[in-house]
Amino acid sequence: MTEAEWIGHAVPGLMLRFLGDAAGERRLRLFTCSCAELVWHAMLEREVPRVLELAWAAADGLFPASELEVLAPQPTTGPLVGLYADQVLQGACRSPFPDTAATSRRNVEALAVVLAADTGRDTARASVASRTTLANFLRDIFGNPFRPMALAPEWRTSTALALAAQMYESREFGALPILADALQDAGCDSADVLNHCREPGVHVRGCWVVDGVLGKA
């Protein structure tokens, strides 16, 4: 994969394969959690299951990952919508090595097509939309792997830390432009960092700029 493909129109399956084992378990777990949140909240318009909150915590070592498999529902054998939704949720509750993250990705894409077919919408358009969303998740979490960026310690002021922590905990990222201002006030002159905060885009827990401010690996 080239840099132009990564930042352009790469499909999430190829992006995950490119990242491979170097992606790291924490960030892959965050990706699978974002997949599950997308399914339950946005696609099914349902309340996010409690176990997913524990999966988010497990990614940061705040809940024993070994207990997640016991709590996660087993995939059903009922309608395809329920089956895919359960499988995506289960994926978030397992150690998300690349194959698990890839399975979650495939289930999200399959669910998008099933939901579109059930409502008489364009299944091809739904498939493209789901791939685009998942690719944006990966870009937000992993940044540009061809140009890894470390935030300078002096940029991580108390204001920047407070803003980043609030967004990380709430999973609401509307304050990213304010974070950009705080970083710039602290001397940040990185166009990659500032543009990522200020330009429209998808942001999820694990956003590489927020992680950088908080010192998360």
N, C-alpha and C positions, 0 to 999 in steps of 0.2 A: 504494500500500500504506500502511496506517495502522500506528501503533506497536502497537496492540492485535493486529493481524494478525501482525506480525513476531514478537512474543513469545508468541503464542497457537498457532494451528494453520495457519500459512502453509505452503504446499508449497514445496519447494526450488527448483523451476523459477521460480516467481514471485519468490522471494527473490533469486535470481541476476539475474533481469531487473531487479529494483528496484535492486540494487547497481550494475549496469552497469560501465562503464569505471572508475568511482571505486573499485572494489574493489581495484585494484592487482594487478600481476602476481605478486608474491611470495605474497600471501595466497591468490590463486586457485590458484597452483601447489601450495601446501600443502593446499588443499581437494582437488585432484585426487589428490594423493599419499594423502590419507586415504581417498578413495574406493577407490584401488587396494589399500591395506592392508586395508580392510574386505572386499573381494572375496577376496583371496588367503588372508588369515589367518582371518577369521571365517566367511565364507560357504563357501569351498572347503576350509578347514582344511588349507591347504598352507603350506609355507615361503615367506616373502615373497621374490620374486626379487631378486637382487643389484642389478639395474638400478634398482629402486625406491629403494634406499639412496642411489644416486647422484642420483636425482631429488630426494630430500630435500635433499641437499647443494647441488644446483643452485639450489634455491629461495633459499638463503642466499649464493649466489655463490661457493660452495666447490668447484664443479665446473663446467666449461664446458657451459652448456646446449646449445650447438651440437653437442656430441658425443653428446647423449642420443638424438637421433633415429637415429643410426647404430647405437647399442647396443640400442635397444628392438626387441623382436620385432615383425614385421609381423603384422597381424591374420590369423588363419587363416580357412579357408573350411570348416572341419570342423563338428563338433557345435556347437549354439548356446552351450552352456556355455563351451567353449573360445574361441569367437569373442568373446563378450561380455567374458570375463575378459581376453583379449588386448587388446581395444579400450580397456578401462579402464586397463590398464597403459600402453598407448601414449599415452593421454591425459595421464598423469602425466609423460611424457617429452617432451612438446611444450610450446611456449610457450602457457601456458593463458589465452589471452584468454577473455572470457566464453562464447563459443560452444564452445570446447574444454571448459571446465568443465561447461557444460550438456550436452554430449555424454557426458561421463563420468557425469554424474548419470543420464541416461537409460539408459545401459548397465547401471549398477548396479541400477536399478529393474527393467529387463527381465530381468537375470540372476536376481534374487530370484524373479520369477514362474516362470521356467523351472525353477529348482531346486525350487520348491514343487510344480510340476506333476509333475516327475520322481519325487518322493517321495510323491505322493498327498496333499500338504498343501493347505491353503486358499490359493489363489493371491491372492485379494483381501486376505487378512490379511497375506500376505508382502509384497505391494506397499505396503500402508500402513506396515508395520514398516520397510521400507527407506526410504520417504520421511521417516518420523519421524527415523530415524537421521541421514540427510543434512541435514535441517533443523537438527538439534541440532549437527552439525558447523559449519554456517554461523553459528549463534548463538554458538558457542564462539569461532570465529575472528574474527567481525566485531562481536561484542557487540551493543549496541543502537544502530544507526546514527541513531536519532532523539535519542539522548542520548550523544554521544561523550564518553568519559571519559579524561582524561590523569592519570597517576599523578604526584603531587608528587615532586620530586627527593629531599626528605628522607625519603620512605617507602622509598626504594631503598637500604636499609642493606646491609652486607656479608652479613648473614644472609639477607636476602630475595634478594639477588643469587645467593648460593650455592644456595639452594633452587630458585630459578627455573631456573638454568643446569642443575642436575642433572636436573630434570624435562624440560626442553627436549631435552637430549641423549638421555635414555633413552626418551622418549615414555611415561613412566610418571608419572601425576599424582596418586598417592595422598597425596603430601605437601602438596597444596593447602590443607587445613585448617591445617597447620602454617605455611604461607606466610601465611595470613590472620592468624594470631596474630602473626607477625613484623611484618607491615604495621601491624597495630593497635598493637603496642608502639611503632612508629615514628611514630604519630600519625594513621594512616589512619582516617578516620571515614566513609568512603563505604560506604553500605549496598550499593550495586551491586557494588563490588569485593569486599567481605567475604562477601556472600551467594553470589557466583559461586564463590568458593573453598570455601565450607562446605556449600552445598546439594548434594544428589545431582545428578549430571548427567554428560553425555558431555564429555570433554576430549581434545583432540588437539593435535599440534604446531601452534602458531599461536594457542593460547588467548590471548585478548586481555589477560588479566591478566598472564600469564607474559610475553608480549611487552612489555607496558608496563613491567614490572620490568626487563627486559633492554634496554629502549630500542630495540626493533626496530619498524620502520615496517610 
